[in-house]
Amino acid sequence: MISYFQFLLLPHREKEQYLQEKAQFLLSHTKNNKEVKLYLVNSFFVEASYNEHFNMNEIVVFKGLDKLQEHTEHIDLIQLTDHF
């Protein structure tokens, strides 16, 4: 299990790899013509933005619910309940 601060210290490439292999994917949506994916990693969230070539070009790590609210309008509750 990786901590919030350990994740912050990882190089960009290792963050990408960690998200793809170990993080829990939550949702994907488009924001400002970029694909944005939201992940849960232990007790924090990671927002990854992808450019038009599908490269992860920005990673935002956060704990607070304020930033999470930006994503709530993109949650499909029907689809979410299908997983339970």
Summary of the structure (lengths in Angstrom):
residues: 84
radius of gyration: 12.9
end to end distance: 24.6
largest distance: 36.6
contacts: 195
relative contact order: 0.17
helix: 35%
strand: 36%
